[in-house]
Amino acid sequence: MDFKKVDSIPWVESLDEEILMNFLSSGVPIQEVTAIQWGVFLDGFLLFNWPKVLGFDPYEYLGCINLTGCIVPVDIGPIPRFKQRRIGAGPRYEEYLTETGALSRRFSKGTKVVWYSMPQFYDFPVKDRASWEQYKKRLNPEDPRRYPKDWEKEGYIQVFEEYQNGPTTLGITGFYGFGAELMGITNFVTSFYKDPELINDMVTLWEQFTIQTLRDAVETLKDRIDMVYWWEDMAERHGPNISPKLYKEFLLPHYKTVTSFLNKNKIKRIMIDSDGNIQPILDLIIEAGINGTWPLEVNAGMDVRTVRKLHGEKLFLGGNFDKKEIEKGGEAMRNEIDSKLPLMKETGGYLAGLDHDVPVTFTLERFREYANYLTSQLAI
């Protein structure tokens, strides 16, 4: 990520739970990828130590690196959460109140793909100034529940210094992502015109909330945090969902404040995660203090070679192997890798991988074929 000389390009992927379940049913041994650790029984139900399953960690077994690695466990969601619960059901769909307060409709469990498919979010908790004033009450940065029960600074310093299985990562939800999540895309983007005072109030609070909430972790861990994962998802195939003008007027100053806070604490690698075509605002993203981007979605017209040509070493880059071509295997897969990897090996600052999460349709056989070929090509 620093454009320094390396002996091999790292291979980084993001695996959702459903693709992992497919891999487990296709032959990945569950005992090899299950993460188990001792802890207080049922998170405090009884006071004694007992083994608990933390989840699955398939990355080492599959030969790649987890994109987000070891994360800083600070909770930036609403507290208290909305109690997630089912509020309706039909033959194909179930409707839920989500933890953020949005209402969603998703496929019922009888459907083949349940979790990987994007739910339909059809109602949102913030609709106007009055509902925003109510939602603010859930965004108290001083709430002690934002930090884990085991937040003991020296212990976390040691863990982050010793972690070597990938990056240590701080997650940040950006100003567009925050607004779209609470209001829905349509209401949020039109509010830049209909109610700019509301937008200003929301992004100003989110700037202050982000810094105040993360301050203890950032000032404790400093550059033991390898990378900031800044989630936005602010574009689609034909370009960003807001114009460069709106980005510059409403969002850019707040980006700069947050990235300045991170830089002052020796955190230098800040990567934006946005789907879609963000090329029209990449110059502004760089001005905001962001110096990396992932996943460079091919279907939206993003190309790692073009971005490198236009922006040089201002951005480290990740992803951009067309998942649809890679999934085909054989010559199509090899051609996709061969068309991009040589330039990235030459210019550096690159994390090899697919142009987003591994698709649920990927078979274990195809993934292994992709893994075998890619890893044979990564050495410098």
C-alpha positions in Angstrom: 0.0 0.0 0.0 3.0 2.3 0.4 4.5 1.7 -3.1 7.6 0.1 -1.5 9.5 -2.7 -3.1 8.0 -6.1 -2.3 8.8 -9.7 -3.2 5.2 -10.6 -4.0 1.8 -8.9 -4.6 -0.6 -9.7 -1.8 -3.8 -11.6 -2.7 -6.8 -10.1 -0.9 -10.4 -11.2 -1.0 -13.7 -10.7 0.8 -15.8 -13.8 1.4 -19.5 -13.6 2.5 -21.0 -16.2 4.8 -23.1 -17.8 2.0 -20.2 -18.4 -0.3 -18.4 -20.0 2.6 -21.3 -22.2 3.3 -21.2 -23.3 -0.3 -17.5 -24.1 0.0 -18.1 -26.0 3.2 -20.7 -28.2 1.6 -18.3 -28.7 -1.4 -15.4 -30.1 0.6 -13.7 -27.4 2.7 -13.2 -29.2 6.1 -15.1 -27.3 8.8 -12.5 -28.1 11.4 -9.9 -26.3 9.4 -11.8 -23.0 9.2 -13.7 -22.7 12.5 -12.4 -20.1 14.9 -12.9 -21.2 18.6 -11.7 -19.3 21.6 -12.3 -19.5 25.3 -14.3 -16.8 27.0 -16.8 -16.1 29.7 -19.7 -18.6 29.3 -22.4 -17.2 26.9 -21.0 -13.7 27.3 -21.7 -13.6 31.0 -24.6 -15.9 31.5 -22.4 -17.8 34.0 -19.1 -16.8 35.4 -16.6 -19.4 34.2 -14.5 -19.9 31.1 -15.9 -22.0 28.2 -15.0 -22.5 24.5 -17.1 -20.5 22.1 -17.3 -20.5 18.3 -16.3 -17.1 17.0 -17.2 -17.9 13.4 -15.3 -19.1 10.4 -11.9 -18.0 9.1 -11.3 -19.6 5.7 -8.7 -17.3 4.4 -5.5 -19.0 5.4 -6.9 -22.4 4.2 -7.8 -20.9 0.8 -4.5 -19.1 0.5 -5.7 -15.5 0.5 -5.8 -12.6 2.9 -8.9 -11.2 4.6 -9.5 -7.7 3.2 -10.3 -6.2 6.6 -8.1 -8.5 8.7 -8.1 -7.7 12.4 -10.6 -4.9 13.0 -10.8 -2.2 15.7 -14.0 -3.3 17.6 -15.8 0.0 18.0 -19.5 0.2 17.6 -20.7 3.2 15.4 -24.2 1.9 15.0 -27.3 3.3 16.7 -27.5 2.6 20.5 -29.9 1.3 21.5 -30.4 -0.7 18.4 -33.9 -1.2 17.0 -34.9 -4.7 17.9 -34.7 -6.6 14.7 -37.8 -8.7 14.2 -40.0 -10.1 11.5 -43.1 -7.9 10.8 -44.6 -9.8 7.9 -44.4 -12.8 5.7 -45.7 -14.1 2.4 -45.0 -17.2 0.2 -41.8 -15.7 -1.3 -40.8 -12.8 1.0 -40.4 -12.0 4.7 -40.4 -8.4 6.0 -38.2 -7.2 8.8 -37.5 -4.2 11.0 -33.7 -4.0 10.9 -31.3 -2.9 13.6 -30.8 0.5 12.0 -34.5 1.2 11.8 -35.1 0.5 8.1 -37.8 -1.8 6.9 -36.7 -4.5 4.5 -38.1 -7.2 2.4 -36.1 -10.3 1.6 -36.5 -13.8 0.2 -38.0 -16.4 2.5 -35.9 -19.3 3.7 -37.3 -21.6 1.0 -35.5 -19.6 -1.6 -32.2 -20.9 -2.7 -30.2 -17.7 -2.1 -31.4 -15.9 1.1 -28.7 -13.7 2.6 -26.4 -12.9 -0.4 -29.3 -11.3 -2.3 -29.7 -7.6 -1.6 -32.9 -7.0 0.5 -35.4 -4.4 -0.7 -35.3 -1.6 1.8 -38.6 0.1 1.4 -38.8 2.5 4.4 -36.2 4.4 6.4 -36.1 5.9 9.9 -35.1 9.4 8.9 -37.6 11.2 6.7 -37.3 14.8 7.8 -35.9 17.1 10.5 -38.3 15.8 13.2 -37.4 12.2 12.7 -33.7 13.1 12.5 -33.9 14.8 15.9 -35.3 11.6 17.3 -32.6 9.4 15.6 -29.8 11.6 17.0 -30.6 10.3 20.5 -29.2 6.9 19.4 -25.9 8.5 18.3 -24.2 9.3 21.6 -20.5 9.0 21.1 -19.9 8.8 24.9 -22.1 5.7 25.4 -19.7 3.1 27.0 -21.3 0.3 25.1 -19.5 1.5 21.9 -16.3 -0.2 23.2 -16.1 -3.9 23.8 -16.2 -5.4 27.3 -12.5 -6.4 27.0 -11.3 -2.9 26.0 -8.0 -3.0 27.9 -5.6 -0.7 26.1 -2.3 -2.6 26.7 -3.9 -5.8 25.7 -5.1 -4.4 22.4 -1.8 -2.7 21.7 -0.1 -6.1 22.0 -2.6 -7.8 19.8 -2.4 -5.2 17.1 1.4 -5.1 17.2 1.6 -8.9 16.8 -1.1 -9.5 14.2 0.4 -10.8 11.0 -2.4 -12.4 9.1 -3.5 -9.3 7.1 -4.1 -5.7 7.8 -5.3 -4.3 11.1 -8.2 -2.2 10.1 -10.4 0.7 11.4 -13.8 0.9 9.9 -15.5 4.2 9.1 -18.9 4.8 7.5 -18.6 7.9 5.3 -20.9 10.8 5.0 -22.8 9.6 1.9 -23.1 6.1 3.2 -24.4 7.3 6.5 -27.1 9.5 5.0 -28.2 7.0 2.4 -28.5 4.3 5.1 -30.7 6.4 7.3 -32.8 8.1 4.7 -32.7 5.9 1.6 -30.9 7.0 -1.5 -33.8 8.8 -3.1 -34.8 10.9 -0.1 -31.1 11.6 0.8 -29.9 12.8 -2.5 -33.0 14.9 -3.2 -32.6 16.5 0.3 -29.4 18.2 -0.9 -31.8 20.4 -2.8 -35.0 20.3 -0.8 -33.5 20.6 2.7 -29.8 21.5 2.6 -29.9 22.6 6.2 -30.9 19.1 7.2 -28.0 17.6 5.2 -25.6 20.0 6.7 -26.8 19.1 10.2 -26.5 15.4 9.5 -23.0 15.4 8.1 -21.7 17.8 10.7 -23.0 15.6 13.5 -21.6 12.5 11.8 -18.1 14.2 11.5 -18.2 15.0 15.3 -19.6 11.6 16.2 -17.0 9.7 14.1 -14.1 11.5 15.7 -15.4 11.4 19.3 -16.4 7.8 19.1 -13.1 6.6 17.6 -10.8 8.9 19.5 -9.9 6.5 22.3 -9.1 3.7 19.9 -7.2 5.9 17.4 -5.1 7.6 20.0 -4.4 4.3 21.7 -3.4 2.3 18.7 -2.2 5.0 16.3 -0.1 3.5 13.4 -0.7 0.0 14.7 -3.8 0.5 12.6 -2.5 -0.5 9.2 -5.5 0.8 7.2 -8.8 2.6 7.4 -11.7 0.9 5.6 -13.9 3.9 4.6 -17.3 2.6 3.4 -19.4 4.8 1.1 -21.0 2.9 -1.8 -21.9 6.2 -3.4 -22.0 5.4 -7.1 -23.6 3.1 -9.7 -22.8 2.0 -13.2 -23.2 5.5 -14.8 -21.4 7.5 -12.2 -21.7 8.9 -8.6 -25.1 9.4 -7.1 -24.2 13.0 -6.2 -22.4 15.5 -8.4 -18.9 16.7 -7.9 -20.4 20.1 -7.0 -22.5 18.7 -4.2 -19.6 16.5 -3.0 -17.3 19.5 -2.8 -19.9 21.8 -1.1 -21.4 19.4 1.5 -19.0 16.5 2.1 -15.4 17.5 1.3 -14.8 19.7 4.4 -16.0 17.0 6.7 -13.8 14.4 5.0 -10.8 16.6 5.5 -11.5 17.0 9.2 -11.7 13.3 9.8 -8.7 12.4 7.6 -6.7 15.1 9.3 -7.5 13.6 12.7 -6.4 10.2 11.4 -3.1 11.6 9.9 -2.3 13.4 13.2 -2.4 10.0 14.8 0.0 8.5 12.3 -2.7 6.6 10.4 -1.8 7.2 6.7 -3.5 4.5 4.7 -7.2 5.4 4.1 -9.1 3.3 1.6 -12.6 4.0 0.3 -14.9 1.2 -0.5 -17.4 2.3 -3.1 -19.2 0.2 -5.7 -20.0 1.8 -9.1 -18.1 4.3 -11.2 -16.5 6.9 -8.9 -14.0 8.1 -11.6 -15.7 11.6 -11.9 -15.1 12.4 -8.3 -11.7 10.6 -7.7 -9.8 13.9 -7.7 -12.1 15.1 -4.9 -11.7 11.9 -3.0 -7.9 12.3 -3.2 -8.3 15.9 -2.1 -10.4 14.7 0.9 -7.4 12.7 2.2 -8.3 9.3 0.8 -5.3 7.5 -0.7 -6.7 4.0 -1.6 -9.8 2.5 -3.3 -11.4 -0.9 -3.7 -13.1 -2.8 -5.4 -12.9 -1.0 -8.8 -16.0 -2.7 -10.1 -15.5 -3.7 -13.8 -19.2 -3.8 -14.6 -19.4 -0.1 -13.8 -16.5 0.8 -16.1 -13.7 1.0 -13.5 -10.3 -0.2 -14.7 -7.2 -0.5 -12.5 -4.9 0.4 -15.5 -6.8 3.6 -16.3 -6.9 4.7 -12.6 -3.2 4.1 -12.2 -2.5 6.1 -15.4 -4.6 9.0 -14.3 -3.7 9.1 -10.6 -0.3 7.4 -10.3 0.9 6.9 -6.7 -1.8 9.1 -5.2 -4.0 6.0 -4.8 -3.1 2.4 -3.8 -5.6 0.1 -5.6 -7.4 -3.1 -4.8 -9.4 -5.6 -6.7 -10.6 -5.1 -10.3 -10.3 -8.7 -11.6 -13.7 -9.1 -13.3 -15.5 -11.7 -11.2 -17.6 -12.8 -14.1 -14.5 -13.6 -16.2 -12.7 -15.2 -13.3 -15.7 -17.5 -12.6 -15.5 -18.8 -16.2 -12.2 -20.4 -15.4 -9.7 -21.5 -18.0 -8.5 -19.1 -20.7 -11.0 -16.4 -19.8 -9.7 -16.4 -16.2 -6.1 -16.4 -17.2 -6.6 -13.6 -19.7 -8.3 -11.4 -17.2 -5.4 -11.7 -14.7 -2.7 -11.4 -17.4 -4.3 -8.2 -18.8 -3.9 -6.4 -15.5 -1.5 -8.0 -13.1 1.8 -7.3 -15.0 1.3 -3.5 -14.9 0.3 -3.5 -11.3 3.4 -5.6 -10.4 5.5 -3.0 -12.3 3.9 0.1 -10.7 3.2 -1.3 -7.2 0.6 -0.1 -4.7 -1.8 -2.9 -5.5 -3.8 -5.6 -3.7 -4.8 -8.3 -6.1 -8.3 -9.7 -6.0 -11.8 -9.8 -7.4 -13.8 -6.6 -8.1 -15.9 -7.1 -4.9 -17.0 -10.1 -2.8 -16.6 -13.6 -4.2 -20.0 -14.3 -5.9 -22.2 -16.9 -4.3 -22.3 -18.8 -7.6 -18.5 -19.4 -7.5 -17.8 -23.1 -7.1 -15.0 -24.4 -4.9 -13.4 -26.0 -8.0 -13.4 -22.7 -9.9 -12.0 -20.8 -6.8 -9.2 -23.3 -6.5 -8.4 -23.0 -10.2 -8.3 -19.2 -9.8 -6.2 -19.5 -6.7 -3.6 -21.8 -8.2 -3.1 -19.6 -11.3 -3.1 -16.3 -9.5 -0.7 -17.3 -6.8 1.7 -18.6 -9.4 1.8 -15.1 -10.9 2.2 -12.9 -7.8 6.0 -13.0 -7.3 7.9 -9.9 -8.5 
